[in-house]
Amino acid sequence: MEKRIGAKKDQHIRCCLEKNVESSLTTGFERYLLENQPLPEVPLEDIDTSTIFLGKRISAPFMISPLTGGTERSLRINKNLAQAAQELGIVMTVGSQKLALENPSLIPTYQVLKQV
């Protein structure tokens, strides 16, 4: 079962990397032309996009929603996403933990932060 699940996850990753998997659904914003009205009188260094999220200051109100763990390939992708989130000071959520709960030997594939 574990090898089948890992193979399926890796197949999903390959599909996303090699095929056009973009949705044809849209937000509807393509129907509108938004006029660009920048704030030239405000120096860029005076603009603060940071906010408090769950009691912690983050640099911008963005979140990375990663892949679930389960394979070496997904671990490598999630580690890269975690590193980017840390360097940018933004939030990274967790993916599904179901496989790790069902098979504790997969727990290391979910651990993207260095243990201190």
N, C-alpha and C positions, 0 to 999 in steps of 0.2 A: 504494500500500500504506500509506504513512504517514498519509494523510488517512483511509483506511478504519479504521486502528487507532485514530487519534485520535477519530474519530466513535464507534467502539465503546466506547472508554473513557468519553467524555462521556455516552454512552447509559447505561452502568453507573452513573455518578454520578447522573444524573437519576433513574434507577430507584430508587436508594437514598433519594433525597430525596423522591420523590413517591409511592412505593408502600410497602405494608407488606411488608418483606422479612425480618422477624424469623423466626428459626427456631422451630419448635415443639419442638425438642429441649430438654431441661432437664438440670440437674445432678443432680436428685433431691432437692435440699435443700428443695423445697417440701413434702416429706412429713414434715418435722421442724419442731417449734416450738422454737426456741432461746431459752432464758430469758435476758433481758437482765440481766446482772450487772456493771454498770459499776464502776469503781474510784473511788468518791467520796473516798477518803482520799488519792488521788494528785492533786496539782495538775496541771491540763492542761499548764502550761508545763514540767513535769518529764518529760513523755512525749516521747521522741525516736524518731521513725519513720525516721530516716536510717540509711543503711547504706553499705558500700563495695561498689561494683560495678566490676569490671575496674580496680581501683586508684584509682577516683575516688569521692568521697563524693556520694551522691545523697540527696534529701530524703525519699524514700519508695520502697519496693520495687514501683514501678509502671512499666510501659512503655507507650508509645504505639506502635502498629504502624500506620504510615501507608499511604496509597494508594501505588501505584507512580506514577512520573512519566509523561510522555508527552504531556500536553496542558496548555494554559494553565490550565484549570480545576483540574486535579489539582495543578499547581504552587501555585496560590493556596491550595488546601486544605492541602497539605503545609507551606507556609510558616506558615500559622496554627497548625497542630499543632506545628511546630518552635518557634514563639514561645511557645506555651503550655508546652511541655516545658522550655524554657529558664527561663521565669519561675517555674515550679514546682520546678525542680531535679530533674526526673525524666528517665529515659532515653527516647529515641526511636530506634526501629530503622529499618532501611531496607527498602523494599519491593523487589519484583523489579527487577533492573537489565537484564533481557533486552532490552527495546526500545532502551535506550541503547547496549548493546553491538552490536546489529544496525544501529542508525541513529545515529551520533554527533551528528547535528544536533539530536537530542532531549536531549542531555546537559544543556543549560541548564534543562530542565523538572524535573530531579532536584536541582538545586542550591538548597537551601532555607536554607542558612546564608550570612551575609554573608562575603564574602572579605576577609581582613585582610592 
